[in-house]
Amino acid sequence: MSLLPKCYTGSLPLLENIMKVVNPQKCIVFFDFDNTIATCDVFDSMLPVFSRDNLWVKLEKEWETGKIGSHKCLKDQVRGMSITKPELDHYLSGIKLDPYFNRLVRTLSAKKIKTIVLSDNFDYILRRILRNHGISNLKVYSNKLNFKSQALVPVFPHRNKNCNICAHCKTKNLLANVSRDSIIIYIGDGRSDICPSKYADIVFAKDSLLKHFKSKRLTCFSYKSLEDVYDYFKRSLV
């Protein structure tokens, strides 16, 4: 059961009052990666740079209209790329993180709050970017990439074969990491965050995830950047 009243937006003071009556160590914070931790959608930004042709554009449009799910979209887009590991490493060195993410992770760690990243992107991309920014100890669930000559080979170990929406079933990995008394906090922005965020007690949302919550009149707190989320935790976890 949600800790929040049934409304689609709220105030941070209300959220702070809720946190005062729960044990912070029972909280588990789940982050999306692209456009949440990273300041862009990393994989999408790679497509016009490394794709051999424009098939990725057609696939993206079919995904946006719901004609295909992200499993088929990502699988075919990856196969349409020509890129070596050194080229990928060089490209990823230029990817920026939200400047408040490191501070937020340190704040949560100081209070022994479990932090997990759930992404429909790929493990090598995420871990390389995080390491580039001095972050190496976060638990990350995502799709996987293997390398073969100048090709990337996608693998989808967390796919729910009964669902055609996402390549990585974030819900499955969220539920695998919580218990009945966990306080689940979810921070995201996109379509792949809609399903797992249903299980959260507190949701921070922006972009298409926020639009979904508003359209369904579900509870969430809007944020523009992780500075908003950091300020909330800094005030609440004193």
Secondary structure in CASP SS format (residue, H / E / C, confidence):
PFRMAT SS
TARGET T0000
AUTHOR 0000-0000-0000
METHOD secondary structure of the structure
MODEL  1
M C 1.00
S C 1.00
L C 1.00
L C 1.00
P C 1.00
K C 1.00
C C 1.00
Y C 1.00
T C 1.00
G C 1.00
S C 1.00
L H 1.00
P H 1.00
L H 1.00
L H 1.00
E H 1.00
N H 1.00
I H 1.00
M H 1.00
K H 1.00
V C 1.00
V C 1.00
N C 1.00
P H 1.00
Q H 1.00
K H 1.00
C E 1.00
I E 1.00
V E 1.00
F E 1.00
F E 1.00
D C 1.00
F C 1.00
D C 1.00
N C 1.00
T C 1.00
I C 1.00
A E 1.00
T C 1.00
C C 1.00
D C 1.00
V H 1.00
F H 1.00
D H 1.00
S H 1.00
M H 1.00
L H 1.00
P H 1.00
V H 1.00
F H 1.00
S E 1.00
R C 1.00
D C 1.00
N C 1.00
L H 1.00
W H 1.00
V H 1.00
K H 1.00
L H 1.00
E H 1.00
K H 1.00
E H 1.00
W H 1.00
E H 1.00
T C 1.00
G C 1.00
K C 1.00
I C 1.00
G C 1.00
S H 1.00
H H 1.00
K H 1.00
C H 1.00
L H 1.00
K H 1.00
D H 1.00
Q H 1.00
V H 1.00
R H 1.00
G C 1.00
M E 1.00
S C 1.00
I C 1.00
T C 1.00
K H 1.00
P H 1.00
E H 1.00
L H 1.00
D H 1.00
H H 1.00
Y H 1.00
L H 1.00
S C 1.00
G C 1.00
I C 1.00
K C 1.00
L E 1.00
D C 1.00
P C 1.00
Y C 1.00
F H 1.00
N H 1.00
R H 1.00
L H 1.00
V H 1.00
R H 1.00
T H 1.00
L H 1.00
S H 1.00
A H 1.00
K C 1.00
K C 1.00
I C 1.00
K E 1.00
T E 1.00
I E 1.00
V E 1.00
L E 1.00
S E 1.00
D E 1.00
N E 1.00
F E 1.00
D H 1.00
Y H 1.00
I H 1.00
L H 1.00
R H 1.00
R H 1.00
I H 1.00
L H 1.00
R H 1.00
N H 1.00
H C 1.00
G C 1.00
I C 1.00
S C 1.00
N C 1.00
L C 1.00
K E 1.00
V E 1.00
Y E 1.00
S E 1.00
N E 1.00
K E 1.00
L E 1.00
N E 1.00
F E 1.00
K E 1.00
S C 1.00
Q C 1.00
A E 1.00
L E 1.00
V E 1.00
P E 1.00
V E 1.00
F C 1.00
P C 1.00
H C 1.00
R C 1.00
N C 1.00
K C 1.00
N C 1.00
C C 1.00
N C 1.00
I C 1.00
C C 1.00
A C 1.00
H C 1.00
C C 1.00
K H 1.00
T H 1.00
K H 1.00
N H 1.00
L H 1.00
L H 1.00
A C 1.00
N C 1.00
V C 1.00
S C 1.00
R C 1.00
D C 1.00
S C 1.00
I E 1.00
I E 1.00
I E 1.00
Y E 1.00
I E 1.00
G E 1.00
D C 1.00
G C 1.00
R H 1.00
S H 1.00
D H 1.00
I H 1.00
C H 1.00
P H 1.00
S H 1.00
K C 1.00
Y C 1.00
A C 1.00
D C 1.00
I E 1.00
V E 1.00
F E 1.00
A E 1.00
K C 1.00
D H 1.00
S H 1.00
L H 1.00
L H 1.00
K H 1.00
H H 1.00
F H 1.00
K H 1.00
S H 1.00
K C 1.00
R C 1.00
L C 1.00
T C 1.00
C C 1.00
F E 1.00
S E 1.00
Y C 1.00
K C 1.00
S C 1.00
L H 1.00
E H 1.00
D H 1.00
V H 1.00
Y H 1.00
D H 1.00
Y H 1.00
F H 1.00
K H 1.00
R H 1.00
S H 1.00
L C 1.00
V C 1.00
END
